[in-house]
C-alpha cells in the first residue's frame, strides 16, 4: 500500500504542477499584442503540450487514488467525513482541469474575453484546492 500511496502523491503533485503553470501561459497569451503572431503561436503550442501532458498525469493520479479508496479501504467507514470532502475537492480539481481545456480551445480559436488580471486570479484556484486536499488528508478534521 505504501508504494501505491507514494506513486499517488507523485502523480498528484505532477498533475498540480501542470495546473499551476497552464494558467500562467494564459496570462501571457492574454497579454500578447495582436500583431505578435509568432509569440502567440509559440505560447499556444506550449499550452497545448502542457495540457496534454497534465491530462496524462491526471489518469494515474486518479486511478491510484481510487485504488487506495476502494481497494485498501482508506477513508471508508464511520468517522471518515474528511474523505467525502476530499472527493468534493477532487471533483473541483477535475472541473478546473476541464475549464482550463475549454479556455485553451477558446485561445486556439482566437477568442479571449478575459484580461490577464482575471487569469492571474484564476491561477490561484489550484493552490487553494491543493491546500484543502492536503489538510483534509493529513488533519482529517471530521
Phi, psi and omega in degrees: 000327181295327175296316180297315178300315182299311180291328175300313180297317180299314182289324176296315179298319179293319178300313180295326177303317177295320180290336175285322188272327183304313177294336174295324174294322177299320177303312181294321178298321181292340181264351183290127176294149183304330182280351181269068184296316182296318179296316179300314181296321179296316179294322177296319178298315178300315182295318180296317179294319180294319178297317179299313180295318180296322178295319178298320180291330181294327184298305178293329177300313180290318181297316179291325175297317176297320178298317178297318184287307185273322183281320183255353177077014179293128178084008178254151179105182182292149178073024183244036180299333178302326181292323177297318178294321179294321177298323175298317178298319179299317178296324176294322177295318177299320177296319177297316178301314179298318179297320177298318179297318179295320178296320179296319177300321177295318177300317180299321179284354180084018181244113177226103182275000187243159180272166177296331178294319178300316180293329176297318177290319178301326181294342181277343184302311182295333177297313179298317181294320178294317178300316180299314181297314181296315179298319179296319183286319185278312185278328183048064188292343178205000000 
